[in-house]
Amino acid sequence: MKDPVTEGGLFYRRALMAGAVVLILFLALVGRLFYLQVLSYEEYVAKADRNRISTIPLAPTRGLIYDRNGVVLAENRTSFSLEVMLEKTRDVDALIEELSSVITISDDDRERFAQERRQRRKGRAIPIRTRLSEKEVAQFSVNQHRFPAVSLRGQLIRHYPFGEQFVHAIGYVGRINDREWEKLDQANYAATSHIGKVGLERFYEQVLHGAVGYQEIETDVHDRLVRVLNRVAPIDGKDLHLHLDSELQFAALSMLGEQRGVIVAIDPNDGGVLALVSAPGFDPNPFVTGIDSLSYRALNESPDAPMFNRAINGVYPPGSTVKPHLALAGLMSGVTQPSRKVWDPGWYQLPGDERKYRDFNWHLGGHGWVDLHTSIIISCDTYFYDMANRMGIDVLHDYMQRFGFGQKTGLDVYEEASGLLPSSEWKRRARKQAWYPGETLSVGIGQGYWNATSLQLVSSTAALANGGKRYQLQLVDALGVMDNRQDLPAQLAEHQLNAIPPEHLKLVRDAMKDVVHGARGTARKAFTGIDYLAAGKTGTAQVASYAQDAKYDATKVEERFRDNALFVGYAPYDKPKIAVIVLVENVMGGGGSNAAPLARRVIDAYLEKNGRD
């Protein structure tokens, strides 16, 4: 039987409890609302603004590179690429497969994407395709709604209009890797994807790059730009203006043709580099956006080593091209005099040593009595064997160091080699062995342990031409835009040829003039018919050793083991405007027939344009 009183009490208690629960929930809701709207107001307003307002870094425009005539050697071109933001997709592989139905994506594109994905910096998009054509841009644009994780990005990309013709002179840029990123000012490179890898592009990276800018933008919920709130413009990089003459560079390249070798021409009056050719070369443009593996392997494995910069990194036996320098050292050290004569039977022999060190014309019986002047003109090895033996390796080392051998010339690149100028101390330290007198004889004709760079040879020859001043070699003449250039003054090298007696220098210079103009000069045929006075020295350097009684026959030697041909010289003789070195690898014949004719044509081309006076 129902008890109305009891049921009424039960209902009342339940209603009271339900009301209490509702009240508690309501108070909790009000409390939370109060917390969010009042106590946490500032925090959530800031978060909301961060979702709505973004700071976008703005890349500066990289400075251009010009030759001395205003010809652009490195420029920036607009290029479109497709980039994937990994945070916006769950299945990258599926995305790429679907994307490949719209845009061609090669195996190399996929491989490069995978590599960059492993090295990716968080928050940065990864390019899956670069250098899109106009048709490809249009194809993707109409399908863009299908790929929210993929964006089409237009940017300025480095371009080298002359391809391989200047690559060894100015270098190239490439994408920033992890190792480089760790060393960079990351804030300044926040919007930059490329950096100078080698050459001028690397040495002047900070000058060329400029300073990053930024802008604050407001976007809607779909990430679309609503308005720009604030903008600080980037500071563009400065331009480089080179001493380099592109016309002379083209001429030098055409003269070398298919041969492997080096031509470097400089102004003896300030060390400015007028031409810098290392042949063969390679097109740097594919390296900017990422060269495919097949093409890279072909370059890397080529027996002609086109990626090797012979002009800057190459070290070679200087051969007879250093005999004028050695003659000056002999005169200054007092071990020889202009009147001193040496009998040349075709060989030289150290006292107590059975070995005969041969002159190059040993099979003809030698040159007979030879003095210093004649020894340079006819390139007599025996005279220099004798002089080097009496000078000794350490005195020889000291004088040749003043010419800059065994050290960098100071050219404005990081990759320059130092070469090797040997001494007894060097051999003790490097080889743990004593120095032998016979080794001094080899060094005395520019062979043996002595290795020099082409830059050292042309720099030291320019010092002979200008009376003894040695300048740091420089590719860059000025920085900045055309109408506001900051000139870079010429710099003297650390070691100078101070206090050269004028009569000694004149004797050496006159002998170099007779190498070109004298009846017995080794370069006379190459310079026949010129209407100016020039001076120089030929050289033929062995690249392989032969037994003492063996006769070298270039026709029976593998091409890679044939001699190198060299010529160093300058012109005009009285007021030098150009000094040049030509080195041709592995040739039939010597420097007089292979290198000197090319040097004459380089000098002709320059003086024809710039005058002989």
C-alpha positions in Angstrom: 0.0 0.0 0.0 1.3 3.4 -1.0 2.5 5.8 1.6 2.0 9.3 0.2 4.1 10.9 2.9 7.1 8.6 2.4 6.9 8.9 -1.4 6.6 12.7 -1.2 9.7 12.8 1.0 11.7 10.6 -1.4 10.7 12.8 -4.4 11.6 15.9 -2.5 15.1 14.6 -1.6 15.7 13.4 -5.2 14.6 16.8 -6.6 16.9 18.5 -4.1 19.9 16.4 -5.1 19.2 16.9 -8.8 18.9 20.6 -8.3 22.2 20.5 -6.3 24.0 18.7 -9.1 22.6 21.1 -11.7 23.7 24.0 -9.5 27.2 22.5 -9.1 27.5 22.0 -12.8 26.3 25.5 -13.5 28.8 27.0 -11.0 31.6 24.9 -12.6 30.6 26.2 -16.0 30.5 29.8 -14.7 33.9 29.3 -13.0 35.4 27.9 -16.2 34.0 30.7 -18.2 35.3 33.2 -15.7 38.8 31.5 -15.8 38.9 31.7 -19.6 37.3 35.1 -20.1 38.8 37.0 -17.2 41.8 35.2 -15.6 43.3 33.8 -18.8 42.2 36.6 -21.1 45.7 37.9 -22.0 47.1 34.4 -22.6 44.4 33.3 -25.0 44.3 36.6 -26.8 48.0 36.2 -27.5 47.5 32.6 -28.7 44.7 33.7 -31.0 46.8 36.4 -32.5 49.6 33.9 -33.1 47.2 31.7 -35.0 46.0 34.7 -37.0 49.2 36.7 -37.4 52.4 35.2 -38.9 55.9 36.5 -39.3 57.3 35.6 -42.8 61.1 36.1 -43.4 61.9 37.8 -46.7 65.0 36.7 -48.7 67.4 39.3 -49.9 68.3 39.3 -53.6 71.8 37.9 -54.1 74.3 40.2 -55.6 75.3 39.8 -59.3 78.8 39.2 -60.6 80.1 41.3 -63.5 83.3 41.2 -65.6 85.4 44.4 -66.0 83.3 45.5 -69.0 79.9 45.1 -67.2 79.1 41.7 -68.7 77.0 39.7 -66.3 78.6 36.4 -65.3 76.2 35.3 -62.6 72.6 36.5 -62.4 69.3 35.6 -60.7 66.3 34.3 -62.7 62.8 33.6 -61.5 62.1 29.9 -61.2 59.1 27.9 -60.0 59.3 24.9 -57.8 56.9 22.5 -56.0 57.5 22.1 -52.3 56.0 19.7 -49.9 55.2 20.6 -46.3 55.4 17.3 -44.4 53.4 18.5 -41.4 50.3 18.8 -43.7 50.3 15.2 -45.0 50.2 11.8 -43.3 51.3 9.7 -46.3 54.1 11.4 -48.2 54.6 8.5 -50.6 50.9 8.4 -51.6 51.0 12.2 -52.1 54.0 12.0 -54.4 52.4 9.2 -56.4 49.2 11.2 -56.9 51.3 14.3 -57.7 53.1 12.4 -60.4 49.9 12.0 -62.3 49.9 15.8 -62.7 53.6 16.7 -63.0 56.5 14.5 -64.1 58.6 13.4 -61.2 61.7 11.5 -62.1 63.6 8.9 -60.1 66.3 11.5 -59.4 63.6 13.9 -58.1 62.4 11.3 -55.7 65.9 10.4 -54.7 66.9 14.0 -54.1 63.6 14.6 -52.2 64.3 11.5 -49.9 67.8 12.8 -49.2 66.6 16.3 -48.3 63.8 14.8 -46.3 66.5 13.1 -44.1 68.3 16.4 -43.6 65.2 18.5 -43.3 65.0 21.3 -40.9 61.7 21.3 -39.0 59.1 23.6 -40.4 60.7 24.0 -43.8 59.2 22.7 -47.0 61.1 20.3 -49.2 61.2 20.8 -53.0 60.0 17.8 -55.0 60.4 19.5 -58.4 62.4 22.5 -59.5 62.6 24.6 -62.6 59.0 24.0 -63.7 58.1 25.1 -67.2 55.2 27.5 -67.8 53.1 24.5 -69.0 53.9 22.6 -65.8 53.0 25.6 -63.6 49.6 25.8 -65.4 49.0 22.1 -65.0 49.6 22.2 -61.3 47.7 25.4 -60.7 44.4 23.9 -62.0 44.9 20.9 -59.7 46.3 22.7 -56.7 43.1 22.1 -54.7 43.9 18.4 -54.6 47.2 19.0 -52.9 46.9 21.2 -49.8 50.4 20.0 -48.6 52.0 21.1 -51.8 52.8 24.7 -52.7 54.0 26.4 -55.9 56.9 28.6 -55.0 58.4 31.3 -57.2 61.9 32.4 -56.3 65.1 33.9 -57.7 67.6 31.1 -58.6 71.2 31.7 -59.5 72.0 31.3 -63.2 75.3 31.3 -65.0 74.7 32.4 -68.5 78.1 31.2 -69.8 78.0 27.8 -68.2 81.4 26.1 -68.0 83.4 29.0 -69.4 83.6 30.8 -66.1 82.9 28.0 -63.5 86.5 27.7 -62.4 86.8 31.5 -62.1 83.7 32.3 -60.1 82.4 29.1 -58.6 78.7 28.3 -58.0 76.0 28.1 -55.4 74.0 25.1 -54.1 71.3 24.2 -51.5 72.3 24.7 -47.9 73.1 21.3 -46.2 73.0 20.5 -42.5 76.7 21.1 -41.9 76.5 24.5 -43.5 73.3 25.3 -41.7 74.9 24.7 -38.3 77.6 27.3 -39.0 75.3 30.0 -40.4 73.6 32.9 -38.8 70.3 31.1 -39.0 68.2 34.2 -38.4 69.8 35.9 -41.4 69.4 32.8 -43.6 65.8 32.1 -42.5 64.4 32.7 -46.0 67.5 31.5 -48.0 67.9 28.1 -49.4 71.2 28.4 -51.3 74.7 29.3 -50.4 78.1 29.8 -52.2 79.8 26.4 -52.5 83.1 27.2 -54.1 85.1 30.1 -55.7 84.0 33.7 -55.4 80.4 32.6 -54.6 81.8 31.1 -51.4 84.5 33.6 -50.5 82.2 36.6 -50.8 79.1 34.8 -49.5 78.4 37.4 -46.8 78.7 40.3 -49.3 76.6 38.6 -51.9 73.9 37.4 -49.6 72.8 40.6 -47.9 70.4 40.8 -44.9 67.0 39.1 -44.3 63.8 41.1 -44.0 60.4 40.1 -42.7 56.7 40.9 -42.8 53.9 40.3 -40.4 50.7 39.1 -42.1 47.2 38.4 -41.0 45.5 35.3 -42.4 42.0 33.8 -42.3 41.0 30.3 -41.1 42.0 29.0 -44.5 45.5 30.4 -44.3 44.7 33.1 -46.9 46.3 36.5 -46.6 44.0 39.1 -45.2 46.5 42.0 -44.9 50.1 42.9 -44.3 50.6 44.4 -40.8 54.2 45.3 -40.8 57.1 45.0 -43.3 60.9 45.4 -43.0 62.5 45.1 -46.4 65.5 42.9 -46.9 68.9 44.4 -47.8 70.0 43.0 -51.1 73.6 41.6 -51.5 76.3 43.7 -53.1 77.4 43.1 -56.7 81.0 41.9 -57.5 82.9 43.7 -60.3 85.9 41.6 -61.4 89.2 42.4 -63.0 88.3 39.5 -65.3 87.9 40.4 -69.0 85.3 38.0 -70.5 86.6 38.6 -74.1 90.1 37.5 -73.0 88.6 34.5 -71.1 86.8 33.4 -74.3 89.9 33.8 -76.4 92.0 31.8 -73.9 89.4 29.0 -73.8 89.3 28.8 -77.5 93.1 28.6 -77.7 93.2 25.6 -75.4 90.5 23.9 -77.3 90.1 20.2 -76.2 93.5 20.2 -74.4 93.7 19.9 -70.7 95.5 22.8 -69.1 95.6 26.3 -67.6 95.8 29.8 -68.8 96.0 32.6 -66.2 96.7 36.2 -67.2 97.2 39.1 -64.7 98.0 42.8 -64.6 101.5 43.0 -63.2 100.8 46.5 -61.9 98.1 45.5 -59.3 97.7 41.7 -59.3 94.3 41.8 -60.9 93.4 38.5 -62.7 92.4 39.2 -66.3 91.7 35.6 -67.3 91.5 32.4 -65.4 91.0 29.3 -67.4 91.1 25.6 -66.2 90.2 23.2 -69.0 88.1 21.2 -69.2 85.2 22.7 -67.2 81.6 21.8 -66.5 78.2 23.6 -66.4 77.5 24.7 -62.9 73.8 25.4 -63.5 72.6 21.8 -62.7 74.4 22.1 -59.3 72.2 25.0 -58.3 69.0 23.1 -58.0 70.6 19.6 -57.6 72.4 17.6 -60.3 71.0 14.2 -61.1 73.2 11.2 -60.0 74.0 10.0 -63.5 75.3 13.3 -64.7 77.3 13.8 -61.5 78.8 10.3 -61.8 79.9 11.1 -65.3 81.6 14.3 -64.3 83.2 12.7 -61.2 84.6 9.7 -63.0 85.7 11.4 -66.1 89.5 10.8 -66.7 89.8 14.5 -67.7 88.6 15.6 -64.3 86.5 18.6 -65.4 85.5 19.4 -61.8 89.2 19.8 -60.8 90.2 23.4 -60.8 93.7 23.1 -62.3 94.3 26.9 -62.2 93.7 27.2 -58.4 94.2 23.7 -56.9 96.6 22.1 -59.5 100.2 21.7 -58.4 102.8 20.9 -61.1 106.6 20.7 -61.4 107.5 24.2 -62.6 110.3 22.9 -64.9 112.5 25.5 -66.6 110.1 28.3 -66.1 111.7 29.1 -62.8 115.3 29.4 -64.1 115.0 33.2 -64.3 114.0 33.2 -60.6 116.9 30.8 -59.7 119.3 32.9 -61.7 118.3 36.0 -59.7 118.7 34.0 -56.5 122.2 32.9 -57.6 123.3 36.5 -58.3 121.8 37.8 -55.1 123.4 35.1 -53.0 126.8 35.5 -54.7 127.1 31.9 -55.9 127.3 33.0 -59.5 128.2 36.0 -61.5 127.2 37.2 -65.0 130.7 36.3 -66.3 130.9 32.9 -64.7 130.8 30.1 -67.3 130.1 26.4 -66.8 131.1 23.6 -69.2 128.1 21.6 -70.4 129.0 18.2 -71.8 125.3 17.2 -71.7 125.3 16.2 -68.1 126.4 17.1 -64.6 128.0 14.9 -62.0 128.4 15.4 -58.3 131.9 14.7 -56.8 132.1 11.1 -55.7 128.8 10.2 -57.4 128.7 8.0 -60.4 125.2 9.2 -61.5 125.1 11.6 -64.4 122.3 14.2 -64.2 121.5 14.8 -67.8 120.8 18.0 -69.7 117.9 17.8 -72.1 120.2 17.8 -75.1 122.7 15.3 -73.6 122.5 13.1 -76.7 123.8 16.0 -78.8 126.9 16.4 -76.5 125.7 19.4 -74.5 126.0 23.2 -75.1 129.7 23.7 -74.3 130.7 26.8 -72.3 127.6 28.5 -71.0 127.2 31.7 -69.0 124.2 32.9 -67.0 122.6 34.9 -69.8 122.9 32.1 -72.3 121.8 29.4 -69.8 118.4 31.1 -69.6 118.0 31.6 -73.3 118.8 28.0 -74.2 117.5 26.6 -70.9 120.7 24.8 -70.0 120.1 22.3 -67.2 123.8 21.7 -66.5 124.4 25.4 -65.6 121.5 25.3 -63.1 122.6 21.9 -61.7 126.0 23.5 -60.9 124.5 26.6 -59.4 121.9 24.8 -57.3 124.6 22.5 -55.9 126.8 25.4 -54.8 123.8 27.3 -53.5 122.4 24.4 -51.4 118.7 23.6 -50.9 118.1 25.8 -47.9 119.5 29.0 -49.5 117.6 28.1 -52.6 114.5 27.7 -50.5 114.9 31.0 -48.8 115.2 33.0 -52.1 112.3 31.1 -53.8 110.1 31.7 -50.8 110.5 35.5 -51.5 108.9 34.9 -54.9 106.0 33.3 -53.2 106.6 29.6 -53.9 105.3 27.2 -51.3 102.6 29.7 -50.2 99.2 30.9 -51.4 99.2 34.1 -53.5 96.3 35.5 -51.5 93.7 35.1 -54.4 90.2 35.8 -53.1 89.0 32.2 -53.0 89.3 29.6 -50.2 90.4 26.7 -52.4 93.9 27.9 -53.5 96.7 25.3 -53.0 100.1 26.2 -51.5 102.2 23.9 -53.6 105.5 22.6 -52.1 108.8 24.3 -51.9 111.1 21.7 -50.3 113.9 22.3 -47.8 116.0 20.0 -45.7 113.9 20.9 -42.7 110.7 20.0 -44.6 112.1 16.6 -45.5 113.1 15.8 -41.9 109.7 16.8 -40.8 107.6 15.3 -43.6 109.6 12.3 -44.6 111.7 11.6 -41.5 114.8 11.5 -43.8 117.9 13.6 -44.5 118.2 15.7 -47.6 120.6 14.4 -50.3 122.7 16.7 -52.6 121.3 15.0 -55.7 117.8 16.1 -54.7 119.0 19.7 -54.8 120.0 19.3 -58.5 116.5 18.2 -59.4 115.0 21.2 -57.5 117.5 23.4 -59.4 115.8 22.7 -62.7 112.2 22.9 -61.3 111.7 19.2 -60.8 112.0 16.8 -57.8 110.0 17.6 -54.8 109.2 21.1 -56.0 105.5 21.6 -57.0 104.1 25.0 -57.8 100.7 26.4 -58.8 100.0 28.3 -61.9 99.1 31.3 -59.8 102.5 31.3 -58.1 104.3 31.1 -61.5 102.4 34.0 -63.0 102.6 36.1 -59.8 106.4 35.6 -59.5 106.8 36.4 -63.2 104.8 39.6 -62.8 107.2 40.5 -60.0 110.2 40.2 -62.4 108.3 42.3 -64.9 107.4 45.2 -62.5 110.8 45.5 -60.7 110.3 43.3 -57.7 106.8 44.1 -56.3 104.7 41.1 -55.6 100.9 41.7 -55.3 98.2 39.5 -53.9 96.2 38.2 -56.8 92.7 39.5 -56.9 89.7 38.5 -58.9 87.4 41.2 -57.5 88.1 44.8 -58.3 85.1 46.5 -56.6 81.9 45.8 -54.6 78.4 47.4 -55.0 76.2 48.8 -57.7 77.6 50.4 -60.8 77.1 54.0 -59.7 78.2 53.4 -56.1 81.2 51.0 -56.3 83.6 50.4 -53.4 87.0 49.8 -55.0 89.2 47.2 -53.4 92.8 48.6 -53.5 95.7 46.4 -54.6 97.5 44.6 -51.8 101.2 43.7 -51.6 102.0 40.1 -50.8 103.7 39.3 -47.5 107.1 38.5 -49.0 108.7 41.0 -51.2 111.8 41.1 -53.4 113.3 44.0 -51.7 116.7 45.4 -52.5 117.3 43.6 -55.8 120.3 45.2 -57.4 118.9 46.8 -60.7 121.8 45.3 -62.7 120.8 41.8 -61.6 117.2 42.3 -62.4 118.1 43.8 -65.8 120.3 40.8 -66.7 117.5 38.3 -66.0 114.9 40.4 -67.8 117.2 40.8 -70.8 117.7 37.1 -70.9 114.0 36.5 -70.8 113.6 39.0 -73.7 116.1 37.0 -75.7 114.2 33.8 -75.0 111.4 35.4 -77.1 113.5 37.5 -79.5 117.0 36.0 -79.6 118.3 33.8 -82.4 118.7 30.9 -79.9 115.6 31.7 -77.8 113.4 28.7 -77.1 110.2 30.8 -77.8 111.4 32.7 -80.8 109.3 30.7 -83.3 106.2 31.2 -81.4 106.7 35.0 -81.3 107.9 35.6 -84.8 106.5 38.7 -86.4 105.2 40.5 -83.3 105.4 44.3 -83.3 106.1 44.7 -79.6 108.8 43.5 -77.2 108.0 40.6 -74.9 109.9 38.5 -72.4 109.3 35.0 -71.1 110.6 31.5 -70.4 109.6 28.1 -71.7 109.4 24.9 -69.6 108.9 21.2 -70.2 108.3 19.3 -67.1 108.4 15.5 -66.6 105.4 13.9 -64.9 107.0 10.5 -64.6 110.4 9.2 -63.7 112.7 7.3 -66.1 115.8 5.2 -65.7 119.1 7.1 -66.1 119.9 5.5 -69.4 116.4 5.5 -70.8 115.5 7.8 -73.7 112.2 9.6 -73.4 110.1 9.1 -76.5 106.7 10.8 -76.3 105.3 8.6 -79.1 106.0 5.5 -77.0 104.7 6.8 -73.6 101.1 6.5 -72.5 99.4 9.9 -73.1 98.8 10.6 -69.4 102.6 10.2 -68.7 103.8 12.6 -71.4 105.5 15.8 -70.4 103.7 19.1 -69.5 104.4 22.1 -71.6 104.7 25.5 -70.0 105.4 29.2 -70.8 105.5 32.2 -68.5 106.0 35.7 -69.9 104.9 39.3 -70.0 104.6 42.3 -72.4 105.3 44.9 -73.4 108.9 44.5 -72.1 109.4 48.1 -70.9 105.9 48.8 -69.5 104.3 45.5 -68.8 100.5 45.4 -69.0 100.0 41.6 -68.9 101.8 38.6 -67.4 100.6 35.2 -68.4 101.2 31.5 -67.8 100.1 28.7 -70.1 100.4 25.1 -69.0 99.3 22.3 -71.3 99.2 18.8 -69.9 100.7 15.7 -71.5 101.8 16.9 -74.9 104.0 15.8 -77.7 106.9 18.4 -77.7 107.8 21.1 -75.2 106.8 24.5 -74.0 108.3 26.3 -77.0 106.0 24.5 -79.4 102.9 23.9 -77.3 102.6 26.6 -74.6 104.4 29.7 -76.0 102.2 30.0 -79.2 99.1 30.1 -77.0 100.7 32.7 -74.7 101.6 34.8 -77.7 97.9 34.8 -78.9 96.7 35.7 -75.4 99.1 38.6 -75.2 98.2 39.7 -78.8 94.5 39.7 -78.0 94.9 41.8 -74.8 97.3 44.3 -76.3 95.2 44.7 -79.4 92.3 45.7 -77.3 94.2 47.7 -74.6 97.1 49.2 -76.6 100.8 48.5 -76.5 101.9 51.8 -74.8 
